[in-house]
């Protein structure tokens, strides 16, 4: 088996030598042996482990413990337990698929909400009544209003009053938040919907504007989940190859 210096590994993988050392420090690759002079001795296994980790973190999905799951997989593979790493990756893949189904279902729910008329018996409700009616905390309602997702009119006495249209809008926001769409992506979709009732909801949620900041630009939920699924399948292939070779 060929041996490599830290700088050689960095050049092959396309990262800084310090990053190679960080992978070792974080337990993402096996501990390399050392020469008498203290220099690390890396092998083809280490190169494959680094490539595996880079593939695993190429698309970072943070919700519902998914990032923790993929970190677990990388560290298990670094210990050489490839069968266990494959099992964990399959569990990760299943969770990704469920998250994507949830995201797609939320879009269908939004279409359904928009296509129906609200109960005409609901005319005006106070925040506490809305909180109980929709099972949303009052703090959440305040947060959505502060972030511009909804603007509530006030009566002369200063109390907020929620109309039928407000209730419909809140149902849409609630459905999308339950599927882990960000506040920014929901706001983008609502703004487009207010300008054009025929807006493609899926596209609006998953296509950031060129002027959006980096956090928003990374917030393309369905596309990110799909890309992470493809990476997970690639990781499984890599793990089987590592198992075969090492």
Beta strands, then each sheet from edge to edge (+ up, - down):
strand 1: 33-34
strand 2: 40-41
strand 3: 153-154
strand 4: 160-161
sheet 1: 1+ 2-
sheet 2: 3+ 4-
end
